[in-house]
Amino acid sequence: MSMDEINVFVEVVDAQSFTRAARRLGLPTTTVSAKLARLEARLGVTLIQRTTRQLHVTPAGRAYHAHCVRALAEIAEGEQALAAEAAEPSGLLRITAAPDLAHSLLAPLVERFLQRHPKAGVELIVTNTTMDLIAAGIDLAVRAGPLADSSLVVRRFRAARIGLWASPDYLARAGTPMTPADLARHAFIRFSRMGDRIVLSAPSGEAVALPVTSRLASDDLENVRTFIARGNGIGPLPEFVGRDARNAVPLVPVLPGYASELGAVHFVYPAQRYVPKTVRAFLDIATEGGD
């Protein structure tokens, strides 16, 4: 099989002229005619009927042309994919995440990505709003908790375990709770997106509704973390936020055996035939160490 002959045949059919096809291919008309004749001889079928004034594609030629066009398109896409695979990630990677995820998890990943790929750039859109990635031109999103059904591609990043945290200063003043019942006499900082009650799993696996009262609440985990660090009380935080090395005040886990059921943080991105090299490179860096 000669791809050169197939390419000449497709060009002749598309141009509806040997002369125009020869011009497009940069070949003499006699060479184009000879290549087509060799293809017909090999296949044992007439593909194009020629007269002095026009050409006519036979039924067999039309059917073969359709197959050839699809095959050449697949070859072209394969070459594009290989070229994309070999290319160094470059251009702008746009990522969106909620503030707590952006500050605690993404910042070091973005730094590592930029160090490793000097031709690439990152724009981080920090918002609690769930954005339409395609409409907003976002390449990648980081989302925690249950995900709504969608056409987006989902890739698990890491576990998200929520527990109770306090500052050393607060515990020195108010004491350290040893049982869930002890929380009743403590100040509590509520993460309002968790509702009016906080339900955690006991070491036995039993769900426990913790008896807490709160004069202070926020729908932003960074605010909850700040209030905890400033000694205002005990509050719930994902483990990756509580243990974040960037915390000016190291936080202490309270009732460490009690935590939320394991959820997960995921990367999501639009479904597409060829995932941008920047997206794949960032995901590779993010998942290098697992959970």
Secondary structure by P-SEA (a helix, b strand, c coil): ccaaaaaaaaaaaaaccaaaaaaaacccaaaaaaaaaaaaaaacccccccccccccccaaaaaaaaaaaaaaaaaaaaaaaaaaaacccccbbbbbbcaaaaacccaaaaaaaaaacccbbbbbbbcccccccccccccbbbbccccccccbbbbbcbbbbbbbbbcaaaaaaccccccccccccbbbbbccccccbbbbbcccccccccccccccccccaaaaaaaaaaccbbbbbcccccccccccbbbbbccccccccccbbbbbbcccccccaaaaaaaaaaacccc
